[in-house]
Amino acid sequence: MKVVKLEDILGTENDVDGGTWVSRRLINKKDNMGYSVNDTIIKAGTETHIWYQNHLEAVYCIEGEGEVVTLKDNKVWPIKAGTLYALDEHDEHLLRAYEGGDMRMVCVFNPPLTGKEVHDENGVYPVME
């Protein structure tokens, strides 16, 4: 059994600031669960280019509002608390949080993240051992 408290992650190496977002890595590859779980804040008024070429991600919004734009078709997907979106085709996208406040998301990745990843210049997380 593993119990993780957000308060124990804050300020550690598992509290990663990516500029437009802050990701608190709760479950990582080392936990041997086959996936990872992050509590992520998308900062208000920001846009982040993301393209998980090496990972699948499901994202559940629990606070705030914004949108996802899938770049292959420029479709805009409104996101608010209670909305889940799944990047099931390694979708290249833009994630925007509206000016009114931060968005808080619960993110699940497969394969699991090690906890040290940050987006590269193409918005990609590398596969890390």
C-alpha positions in Angstrom: 0.0 0.0 0.0 1.2 3.5 -0.8 -0.2 6.7 0.5 1.0 10.0 -1.0 0.0 13.4 0.4 0.4 16.5 -1.9 1.8 18.4 1.0 4.7 16.0 1.1 5.5 16.5 -2.6 5.5 20.3 -2.5 9.0 21.8 -2.6 10.7 18.4 -3.5 12.2 17.1 -6.8 8.7 15.8 -7.6 7.4 19.4 -7.7 8.4 20.4 -11.2 7.9 24.0 -12.5 7.7 24.1 -16.3 7.1 27.8 -16.6 3.4 27.7 -17.8 2.6 24.8 -15.5 3.6 23.2 -12.2 3.4 19.4 -12.0 3.4 17.5 -8.7 4.4 13.9 -9.5 2.4 11.7 -7.1 3.0 8.2 -8.6 6.1 7.7 -10.8 7.8 4.9 -12.7 9.7 3.8 -9.6 6.3 2.9 -8.0 5.9 0.1 -10.5 2.2 0.7 -11.1 2.4 0.8 -14.9 1.3 4.4 -15.1 2.1 7.7 -13.4 -0.2 10.3 -11.7 0.4 14.0 -11.5 -1.5 16.9 -9.8 -0.8 19.7 -12.3 -1.5 23.4 -12.2 -1.8 25.2 -15.6 -1.1 28.9 -14.9 -3.8 31.4 -15.8 -3.5 33.1 -19.1 -0.9 30.7 -20.5 -0.6 28.6 -23.6 1.6 25.4 -23.6 2.5 23.5 -26.8 2.5 19.8 -26.0 3.1 16.7 -28.1 3.4 13.4 -26.2 5.0 11.3 -28.9 6.2 8.8 -26.4 3.2 8.8 -23.9 -0.5 8.5 -23.8 -2.2 10.9 -21.3 -5.6 11.2 -19.7 -6.4 14.6 -18.1 -9.2 15.3 -15.6 -9.8 19.0 -14.9 -10.9 19.6 -11.2 -10.6 23.4 -11.1 -10.6 26.3 -13.6 -11.4 26.7 -17.3 -9.5 26.7 -20.5 -9.2 24.9 -23.8 -7.3 22.3 -25.8 -6.6 22.9 -29.5 -5.7 19.8 -31.5 -3.2 20.9 -34.1 -4.0 18.3 -36.8 -7.5 19.8 -37.3 -7.4 23.1 -35.2 -10.4 21.9 -33.3 -11.0 23.7 -30.0 -12.1 21.6 -27.0 -13.5 23.7 -24.1 -12.2 22.4 -20.7 -13.7 23.1 -17.3 -14.0 21.3 -13.9 -15.5 17.9 -14.4 -14.1 17.4 -18.0 -11.7 14.6 -18.9 -9.8 14.5 -22.2 -7.6 11.7 -23.4 -4.7 12.2 -25.8 -5.2 8.7 -27.3 -3.5 9.4 -30.6 -0.4 11.2 -29.3 -2.2 14.3 -30.3 -0.1 17.5 -30.8 -2.0 20.2 -29.0 -2.1 23.6 -27.3 -3.3 23.8 -23.8 -4.6 27.2 -22.7 -5.8 28.3 -19.3 -8.1 31.3 -19.4 -7.1 34.5 -17.6 -9.7 34.1 -14.8 -7.6 31.6 -12.8 -5.4 28.6 -12.9 -6.6 25.2 -14.1 -5.9 22.2 -11.8 -5.6 18.8 -13.5 -5.1 15.2 -12.6 -2.9 13.7 -15.3 -2.3 9.9 -15.8 0.6 8.8 -18.1 1.4 5.6 -19.8 4.2 4.7 -19.9 4.8 6.2 -16.5 6.9 9.2 -16.0 10.1 9.0 -13.9 9.1 12.4 -12.4 12.0 14.4 -13.8 10.6 15.0 -17.3 10.1 18.5 -18.8 8.9 19.3 -22.3 11.5 19.7 -25.0 11.5 22.3 -27.7 8.8 20.2 -29.5 6.5 19.9 -26.5 7.6 16.2 -26.0 8.5 14.3 -22.9 11.4 12.0 -23.6 11.2 8.4 -22.4 13.5 8.2 -19.4 14.8 5.2 -17.6 
